[in-house]
Amino acid sequence: MIALSLAEIAAVVGGQTHDIPDPSAQVTGPVVRDSREVEPGSLFAAFVGERVDGHDYAPQVVEAGAVAVLASRPVGVPAIVVDDVQTALGALARHVVRRLGATLVALTGSAGKTSTKDLIAQVLRRKAPTVFTPGSLNNEIGLPLTALSATEETRFLVLEMGARGIGHIRYLTELTPPRIGLVLNVGTAHIGEFGGREQIAQAKGELVEALPAADEGGAAILNADDPLVRAMASRTKAKVVLFGESAEADVRAENVRLTDSGQPAFRLHTPSGASDVTMRLYGEHHVSNALAAAAVAHELGMSAEEIALALSEAGSLSRWRMEVTERPDGVTIVNDAYNANPESMRAALRALAAMGKGRRTWAVLGKMAELGDEALAEHDAVGRLAVRLNVSKLVAVGGIEASWLQLGAYNEGSWGEESVHVSDAQAAIDLLRSELRPGDVVLVKASRSVGLESVAQALVEAGAGRGVDAR
């Protein structure tokens, strides 16, 4: 964080100082909410959770080097006491962002946010120091913490914005006003909470509404291939830049193909030139993500050649997102277990089919959460798609939603042993250990709550000669 005195911070957040012998003492380190992340110069934000109260760790964090605690009550060590820690954290982030000279890039969408954010960061940091959201910390707490990690040297701040309802993104943009806003897509993720795709589009479009006008440098980067996103052009005063495979896109891909290993390659076209890209990531869905990143980078002055080179060398920065491990026995494990929705499930299955040409493929799938009334139909459709893509084995893991996956496969023609429903992760591990053969490709994917990463981990470690179970 940029250096601020405790007195300055208290004034910004409207707090009262307690047990602070020197209000001029400066916070020079990161603002953190996890006591294990404290380092000398930190400010510790004490949140009260369902199981843990951060205030209980106040003496410990100060001993570890924290300058003070941002708290909702006095804690017996240096503290800035506020009515609400989350609100205060947001106010501090807003203050710091206003003082930075960085260009703020914000992105949202139903699927692919984190992968695209990682691509944007890897491209932009070739041009100048870049700070970006770690993992998927894209909510009212994670976003301010990311913004507060920027320093005077930061030139680009890339922030992922998530939403579970109307008004959420508007709130985040008020904390960290972007100059460039990117909307990837409008899908069915969290459709049960939103109530429909039109409502999702309304919420995602709050990002482009918050952008400055075109003559003030504002730019809305919109997916030309998604009608609901493209329609957001009417909701912004910013310059509109379209990306996609559409011929009308300003930044587009031509000659899209997959390598024998399932990695996308294409010809990148921008308003200032064209260049070839061959990605290290897996799956054709990354083409759209790469085009979105390219559109942002081009808007910020990078050439097609610079962008293509950066995209070709970019890897996955976040765990459990198409994370590929090759075992010594030739088994390939694709851990995409961080989260799942219908769009990302379909993309992952298509990537599995591409990677598994000439090999036996396994899709180990669990439920997709928060689909509301669409849950049965969407799980059934994913099960059917696995059959249409000639996935060799479908292993549906868990409760009733998993049974819908298996039923969809059965109704599509998977009548033998091509699909099976097992009760939990350990049952899936036991099945795979007994039936995997050298050369097989295994995809593991489900919503985060299912915890199927344990299956991928067990298979990877079994290949290294270590027995692991999920218990």
C-alpha positions as CSV (number, residue, x, y, z in Angstrom):
1,M,0.0,0.0,0.0
2,I,1.1,3.6,-0.4
3,A,2.5,4.8,2.9
4,L,-0.2,6.4,5.1
5,S,0.0,7.5,8.8
6,L,-2.5,6.1,11.3
7,A,-3.9,9.6,11.7
8,E,-4.5,9.8,8.0
9,I,-6.2,6.4,7.9
10,A,-8.4,7.3,10.8
11,A,-9.5,10.5,9.1
12,V,-10.2,8.7,5.8
13,V,-12.3,5.9,7.4
14,G,-14.0,8.1,10.1
15,G,-12.5,6.0,12.9
16,Q,-11.2,6.7,16.4
17,T,-7.7,5.9,17.5
18,H,-7.2,3.7,20.5
19,D,-4.0,2.7,22.3
20,I,-1.9,4.4,19.6
21,P,1.2,6.1,21.1
22,D,2.2,7.7,17.9
23,P,-0.5,8.6,15.3
24,S,2.2,9.6,12.8
25,A,3.4,6.0,12.6
26,Q,3.0,4.8,9.0
27,V,1.4,1.7,7.5
28,T,3.9,0.8,4.8
29,G,3.0,-2.9,4.3
30,P,-0.1,-4.7,3.0
31,V,-3.6,-4.5,4.4
32,V,-4.6,-8.1,5.3
33,R,-7.5,-9.9,7.0
34,D,-5.6,-13.2,7.6
35,S,-3.3,-13.0,10.7
36,R,-0.9,-15.4,8.9
37,E,-0.3,-12.8,6.2
38,V,0.9,-10.1,8.6
39,E,4.3,-8.7,8.0
40,P,6.1,-5.6,9.4
41,G,4.3,-2.4,8.5
42,S,0.9,-4.1,7.9
43,L,-2.6,-3.0,8.8
44,F,-4.7,-5.9,10.0
45,A,-8.5,-5.7,9.3
46,A,-10.3,-7.6,12.0
47,F,-13.5,-9.2,10.6
48,V,-16.0,-11.2,12.7
49,G,-16.8,-14.4,10.9
50,E,-19.1,-17.3,11.6
51,R,-16.3,-19.3,13.3
52,V,-13.4,-16.9,13.9
53,D,-13.3,-13.3,15.3
54,G,-10.3,-11.5,13.9
55,H,-10.3,-9.2,17.0
56,D,-9.0,-12.2,19.0
57,Y,-5.8,-12.1,17.0
58,A,-5.0,-8.5,17.6
59,P,-2.1,-9.0,20.1
60,Q,-0.6,-11.6,17.9
61,V,-0.6,-9.5,14.7
62,V,0.9,-6.5,16.4
63,E,3.6,-8.7,17.8
64,A,4.2,-10.0,14.3
65,G,4.8,-6.4,13.0
66,A,1.3,-5.0,12.2
67,V,1.3,-1.2,12.9
68,A,-2.3,-1.3,14.0
69,V,-5.6,-3.1,13.8
70,L,-8.7,-1.8,11.9
71,A,-11.4,-3.0,14.3
72,S,-15.0,-2.5,15.4
73,R,-14.0,-2.4,19.1
74,P,-11.0,-1.6,21.2
75,V,-8.6,-4.5,21.4
76,G,-5.9,-3.4,23.9
77,V,-3.3,-2.8,21.2
78,P,-3.0,0.1,18.6
79,A,-6.3,0.2,16.7
80,I,-8.5,2.4,14.6
81,V,-12.0,1.7,15.7
82,V,-14.8,2.0,13.2
83,D,-18.5,1.2,13.1
84,D,-18.1,-1.3,10.3
85,V,-14.7,-2.8,9.2
86,Q,-15.9,-3.7,5.7
87,T,-17.2,-0.1,5.0
88,A,-14.0,1.3,6.4
89,L,-11.9,-1.0,4.2
90,G,-13.8,0.2,1.1
91,A,-13.4,3.9,2.0
92,L,-9.6,3.4,2.5
93,A,-9.4,1.6,-0.9
94,R,-11.3,4.5,-2.6
95,H,-8.9,7.0,-1.1
96,V,-5.8,5.1,-2.1
97,V,-7.0,4.5,-5.7
98,R,-7.7,8.2,-6.1
99,R,-4.1,9.0,-5.1
100,L,-2.6,6.4,-7.4
101,G,-1.5,7.3,-10.9
102,A,-2.5,3.8,-12.1
103,T,-5.0,3.0,-14.9
104,L,-7.7,0.8,-13.4
105,V,-9.1,-2.0,-15.5
106,A,-12.2,-3.8,-14.2
107,L,-13.8,-7.0,-15.7
108,T,-16.9,-9.0,-15.1
109,G,-18.8,-11.8,-16.7
110,S,-20.6,-15.1,-16.0
111,A,-17.7,-17.3,-16.9
112,G,-13.9,-16.9,-17.5
113,K,-13.3,-13.9,-15.3
114,T,-10.4,-15.3,-13.4
115,S,-8.6,-16.8,-16.4
116,T,-9.1,-13.6,-18.4
117,K,-7.9,-11.5,-15.5
118,D,-4.8,-13.6,-15.3
119,L,-4.2,-13.2,-19.0
120,I,-4.6,-9.4,-18.9
121,A,-2.2,-9.2,-16.0
122,Q,0.5,-11.2,-17.7
123,V,0.2,-9.1,-20.9
124,L,0.1,-5.7,-19.2
125,R,3.0,-6.4,-16.8
126,R,5.3,-6.6,-19.8
127,K,4.5,-3.0,-20.3
128,A,4.6,-1.6,-16.8
129,P,4.2,-2.7,-13.1
130,T,0.8,-4.3,-12.7
131,V,-1.3,-5.3,-9.6
132,F,-4.2,-7.7,-10.1
133,T,-6.8,-9.7,-8.1
134,P,-5.3,-12.8,-6.7
135,G,-7.4,-15.9,-7.4
136,S,-11.1,-15.0,-7.3
137,L,-11.1,-12.4,-4.5
138,N,-13.7,-10.3,-6.4
139,N,-16.2,-9.2,-3.7
140,E,-16.7,-6.4,-1.3
141,I,-13.7,-7.5,0.8
142,G,-11.4,-9.0,-1.7
143,L,-11.5,-6.1,-4.2
144,P,-10.5,-3.4,-1.7
145,L,-7.7,-5.6,-0.4
146,T,-6.4,-6.0,-3.9
147,A,-6.6,-2.3,-4.6
148,L,-4.8,-1.5,-1.3
149,S,-1.9,-3.7,-2.4
150,A,-1.0,-1.2,-5.2
151,T,2.0,1.1,-4.6
152,E,3.4,4.3,-6.1
153,E,5.1,2.2,-8.8
154,T,1.9,0.5,-9.9
155,R,0.8,1.6,-13.4
156,F,-2.0,-0.9,-14.1
157,L,-4.5,-2.2,-11.5
158,V,-6.6,-5.1,-12.9
159,L,-9.7,-5.9,-10.8
160,E,-12.1,-8.8,-11.2
161,M,-15.6,-7.9,-10.1
162,G,-18.2,-10.5,-9.1
163,A,-21.9,-10.0,-8.5
164,R,-24.8,-12.0,-6.9
165,G,-27.4,-9.4,-7.5
166,I,-28.4,-6.0,-8.9
167,G,-26.3,-3.2,-7.5
168,H,-23.3,-5.3,-6.4
169,I,-21.0,-4.2,-9.3
170,R,-22.2,-0.6,-9.0
171,Y,-21.0,-0.7,-5.4
172,L,-17.6,-2.1,-6.4
173,T,-17.1,0.5,-9.1
174,E,-17.8,3.2,-6.5
175,L,-15.0,1.9,-4.4
176,T,-12.6,1.5,-7.3
177,P,-13.7,3.6,-10.3
178,P,-12.4,2.0,-13.5
179,R,-11.2,3.7,-16.7
180,I,-11.5,0.5,-18.8
181,G,-14.4,-1.9,-18.2
182,L,-14.6,-5.4,-19.8
183,V,-17.7,-7.6,-19.9
184,L,-17.0,-11.1,-21.0
185,N,-20.4,-12.8,-21.3
186,V,-23.8,-13.3,-19.8
187,G,-24.4,-16.9,-18.9
188,T,-26.3,-19.0,-16.4
189,A,-23.9,-18.8,-13.4
190,H,-25.9,-17.8,-10.3
191,I,-29.1,-17.6,-12.4
192,G,-31.0,-19.0,-9.4
193,E,-30.0,-15.9,-7.4
194,F,-30.5,-13.4,-10.2
195,G,-33.8,-14.8,-11.5
196,G,-32.9,-14.8,-15.2
197,R,-30.3,-13.9,-17.9
198,E,-31.8,-10.5,-18.4
199,Q,-31.3,-9.7,-14.8
200,I,-27.7,-11.0,-15.0
201,A,-27.1,-8.7,-18.0
202,Q,-28.6,-5.8,-16.0
203,A,-26.2,-6.4,-13.2
204,K,-23.1,-7.0,-15.4
205,G,-23.8,-3.8,-17.4
206,E,-23.4,-1.7,-14.3
207,L,-19.7,-1.9,-15.0
208,V,-19.9,0.0,-18.3
209,E,-22.4,2.5,-16.9
210,A,-19.7,3.5,-14.4
211,L,-17.0,4.3,-17.0
212,P,-15.9,7.8,-17.8
213,A,-16.9,9.3,-21.2
214,A,-14.9,8.5,-24.3
215,D,-13.3,12.0,-24.3
216,E,-12.1,11.4,-20.7
217,G,-10.4,8.1,-21.7
218,G,-13.2,5.7,-20.8
219,A,-13.3,2.4,-22.8
220,A,-15.9,-0.4,-22.7
221,I,-14.6,-3.7,-24.0
222,L,-17.5,-5.8,-25.0
223,N,-18.0,-9.3,-26.4
224,A,-19.3,-9.0,-30.0
225,D,-20.3,-12.7,-30.0
226,D,-22.7,-12.3,-27.0
227,P,-25.9,-10.3,-27.9
228,L,-26.6,-9.4,-24.3
229,V,-23.1,-8.0,-23.8
230,R,-23.0,-6.3,-27.2
231,A,-26.3,-4.5,-26.3
232,M,-24.5,-2.9,-23.3
233,A,-23.0,-0.4,-25.8
234,S,-26.1,1.7,-25.4
235,R,-25.5,1.9,-21.6
236,T,-22.2,3.7,-21.7
237,K,-20.7,7.0,-22.6
238,A,-17.3,5.4,-23.0
239,K,-15.6,4.4,-26.3
240,V,-16.8,0.9,-27.3
241,V,-14.4,-1.7,-28.4
242,L,-15.7,-5.1,-29.6
243,F,-13.8,-8.3,-29.4
244,G,-14.7,-11.8,-30.6
245,E,-14.7,-14.0,-33.7
246,S,-17.4,-11.8,-35.4
247,A,-16.2,-10.0,-38.5
248,E,-17.4,-6.8,-36.9
249,A,-15.2,-7.1,-33.9
250,D,-12.4,-4.6,-33.6
251,V,-10.1,-7.3,-32.0
252,R,-10.9,-10.7,-33.5
253,A,-9.5,-14.1,-34.1
254,E,-9.2,-15.9,-37.5
255,N,-8.2,-19.4,-38.3
256,V,-9.0,-20.7,-34.9
257,R,-7.8,-24.3,-34.3
258,L,-6.6,-26.6,-31.6
259,T,-3.1,-28.2,-31.5
260,D,-2.9,-32.0,-31.1
261,S,-2.6,-31.4,-27.3
262,G,-5.7,-29.3,-27.2
263,Q,-4.1,-25.8,-27.0
264,P,-5.7,-23.0,-29.0
265,A,-4.0,-21.3,-31.9
266,F,-5.3,-18.4,-34.0
267,R,-4.4,-15.3,-36.0
268,L,-5.0,-12.2,-33.8
269,H,-6.3,-9.1,-35.6
270,T,-6.2,-5.7,-34.0
271,P,-6.9,-2.2,-35.5
272,S,-3.1,-1.7,-35.8
273,G,-1.9,-5.1,-37.0
274,A,-2.1,-8.8,-36.8
275,S,0.0,-11.6,-35.4
276,D,-0.2,-15.4,-34.6
277,V,-0.9,-16.8,-31.2
278,T,-0.4,-20.3,-29.9
279,M,-1.5,-20.6,-26.3
280,R,-0.1,-22.7,-23.4
281,L,-3.6,-23.0,-21.9
282,Y,-6.0,-25.8,-22.8
283,G,-9.4,-25.5,-24.5
284,E,-10.9,-23.4,-27.3
285,H,-12.8,-21.3,-24.8
286,H,-9.5,-19.5,-24.0
287,V,-9.6,-17.9,-27.4
288,S,-12.4,-15.5,-26.3
289,N,-10.5,-14.9,-23.0
290,A,-7.4,-14.1,-25.0
291,L,-9.2,-11.7,-27.3
292,A,-10.6,-9.9,-24.4
293,A,-7.1,-9.5,-22.9
294,A,-5.8,-8.4,-26.3
295,A,-8.5,-5.7,-26.6
296,V,-7.6,-4.3,-23.2
297,A,-3.9,-4.3,-24.0
298,H,-4.3,-2.7,-27.4
299,E,-6.4,0.0,-25.9
300,L,-3.5,0.7,-23.5
301,G,-1.0,1.0,-26.4
302,M,0.5,-2.4,-27.0
303,S,1.1,-3.7,-30.5
304,A,-0.3,-6.8,-32.0
305,E,3.1,-8.4,-31.9
306,E,3.7,-7.6,-28.3
307,I,0.3,-8.9,-27.3
308,A,0.6,-12.1,-29.3
309,L,3.9,-12.9,-27.8
310,A,2.6,-12.3,-24.3
311,L,-0.5,-14.4,-24.9
312,S,1.6,-17.2,-26.3
313,E,3.8,-17.3,-23.2
314,A,1.0,-16.8,-20.6
315,G,0.2,-19.6,-18.2
316,S,-2.4,-20.3,-15.5
317,L,-1.9,-18.2,-12.4
318,S,-4.8,-19.5,-10.4
319,R,-5.2,-23.0,-9.0
320,W,-7.6,-25.6,-10.1
321,R,-8.5,-24.0,-13.4
322,M,-7.7,-26.4,-16.3
323,E,-4.5,-27.3,-14.3
324,V,-2.9,-30.0,-16.3
325,T,-0.6,-32.6,-14.7
326,E,1.1,-35.4,-16.7
327,R,1.8,-38.5,-14.6
328,P,4.9,-40.6,-15.2
329,D,2.6,-43.5,-16.4
330,G,1.1,-41.3,-19.1
331,V,-2.1,-40.5,-17.3
332,T,-3.1,-36.8,-17.8
333,I,-5.1,-35.1,-14.9
334,V,-7.0,-31.9,-15.7
335,N,-8.0,-30.3,-12.5
336,D,-10.7,-27.7,-13.2
337,A,-12.4,-28.2,-9.9
338,Y,-12.4,-24.6,-8.6
339,N,-16.0,-23.9,-9.8
340,A,-18.5,-24.8,-12.5
341,N,-21.5,-23.5,-14.4
342,P,-23.1,-24.7,-17.6
343,E,-20.9,-22.6,-19.9
344,S,-17.6,-23.6,-18.2
345,M,-18.7,-27.3,-18.0
346,R,-19.3,-27.4,-21.7
347,A,-16.0,-25.7,-22.4
348,A,-14.1,-28.1,-20.2
349,L,-15.7,-31.1,-21.8
350,R,-14.8,-29.9,-25.3
351,A,-11.3,-29.3,-24.1
352,L,-11.2,-32.9,-22.7
353,A,-12.4,-34.2,-26.1
354,A,-9.7,-32.3,-27.9
355,M,-6.9,-33.4,-25.5
356,G,-8.1,-37.0,-25.6
357,K,-8.0,-37.7,-29.3
358,G,-6.9,-41.3,-29.7
359,R,-6.9,-41.8,-25.9
360,R,-9.5,-42.9,-23.3
361,T,-11.2,-40.0,-21.6
362,W,-12.8,-39.6,-18.2
363,A,-15.1,-36.8,-17.0
364,V,-15.4,-36.8,-13.3
365,L,-18.2,-34.2,-12.7
366,G,-20.2,-32.9,-9.8
367,K,-23.1,-30.5,-9.3
368,M,-23.3,-27.0,-10.6
369,A,-24.7,-24.8,-7.8
370,E,-27.1,-21.9,-7.8
371,L,-29.0,-22.7,-11.0
372,G,-32.5,-22.5,-9.5
373,D,-35.2,-23.9,-11.7
374,E,-32.7,-24.5,-14.5
375,A,-30.7,-27.1,-12.4
376,L,-32.3,-30.3,-13.7
377,A,-32.2,-29.2,-17.4
378,E,-28.7,-27.9,-17.2
379,H,-27.3,-31.0,-15.5
380,D,-29.1,-33.3,-17.9
381,A,-27.7,-31.3,-20.9
382,V,-24.1,-31.6,-19.6
383,G,-24.5,-35.4,-19.2
384,R,-25.8,-35.6,-22.8
385,L,-23.0,-33.5,-24.1
386,A,-20.4,-35.9,-22.6
387,V,-21.9,-38.6,-24.6
388,R,-22.1,-36.6,-27.8
389,L,-18.4,-35.7,-27.4
390,N,-17.6,-39.4,-27.1
391,V,-16.2,-39.1,-23.6
392,S,-15.2,-42.7,-22.7
393,K,-16.3,-42.6,-19.1
394,L,-18.5,-40.2,-17.1
395,V,-18.3,-40.4,-13.3
396,A,-21.0,-38.3,-11.7
397,V,-20.1,-37.6,-8.1
398,G,-22.5,-36.6,-5.3
399,G,-26.2,-36.2,-4.6
400,I,-29.2,-35.6,-6.8
401,E,-27.6,-33.1,-9.2
402,A,-25.0,-35.7,-10.0
403,S,-27.7,-38.3,-10.6
404,W,-29.2,-35.8,-13.2
405,L,-25.8,-35.8,-15.0
406,Q,-25.7,-39.5,-15.2
407,L,-29.4,-39.7,-16.3
408,G,-28.7,-37.2,-19.1
409,A,-25.9,-39.4,-20.3
410,Y,-28.1,-42.5,-20.1
411,N,-30.9,-40.9,-22.0
412,E,-28.4,-39.8,-24.7
413,G,-27.3,-43.4,-25.2
414,S,-24.9,-44.3,-22.5
415,W,-26.4,-47.6,-21.6
416,G,-23.4,-49.7,-20.7
417,E,-20.6,-48.9,-18.3
418,E,-19.8,-45.5,-20.0
419,S,-21.4,-43.6,-17.1
420,V,-21.7,-44.2,-13.4
421,H,-23.0,-42.4,-10.4
422,V,-20.9,-42.6,-7.2
423,S,-21.7,-41.2,-3.8
424,D,-18.7,-39.1,-3.0
425,A,-15.1,-38.1,-3.8
426,Q,-13.6,-41.2,-2.1
427,A,-15.8,-43.5,-4.1
428,A,-14.6,-41.7,-7.3
429,I,-11.0,-42.1,-6.2
430,D,-11.4,-45.8,-5.5
431,L,-13.0,-46.3,-8.9
432,L,-10.4,-44.4,-10.8
433,R,-7.5,-46.1,-9.1
434,S,-8.8,-49.4,-10.0
435,E,-9.6,-48.6,-13.7
436,L,-7.2,-45.9,-14.9
437,R,-4.8,-47.1,-17.6
438,P,-1.6,-45.4,-18.9
439,G,-2.5,-42.8,-21.4
440,D,-5.9,-41.9,-20.0
441,V,-7.1,-38.3,-19.7
442,V,-9.1,-37.3,-16.6
443,L,-11.1,-34.1,-16.2
444,V,-12.3,-33.2,-12.7
445,K,-14.9,-30.4,-12.4
446,A,-17.7,-29.3,-10.2
447,S,-18.8,-26.3,-8.2
448,R,-16.4,-25.3,-5.4
449,S,-18.7,-26.6,-2.7
450,V,-18.3,-30.2,-3.9
451,G,-14.5,-30.2,-3.2
452,L,-13.6,-32.4,-6.1
453,E,-10.1,-31.1,-6.1
454,S,-9.4,-33.9,-3.7
455,V,-10.0,-36.4,-6.5
456,A,-7.5,-34.7,-8.7
457,Q,-5.0,-34.4,-5.9
458,A,-5.3,-38.1,-5.0
459,L,-4.8,-39.1,-8.6
460,V,-1.7,-36.9,-9.1
461,E,-0.2,-38.2,-5.9
462,A,-1.0,-41.8,-6.7
463,G,0.9,-41.3,-9.9
464,A,3.8,-40.2,-7.8
465,G,3.7,-43.4,-5.8
466,R,1.8,-41.9,-2.8
467,G,-1.5,-43.3,-1.6
468,V,-4.0,-40.5,-0.8
469,D,-7.7,-40.6,0.1
470,A,-10.3,-37.9,0.5
471,R,-11.2,-38.7,4.1
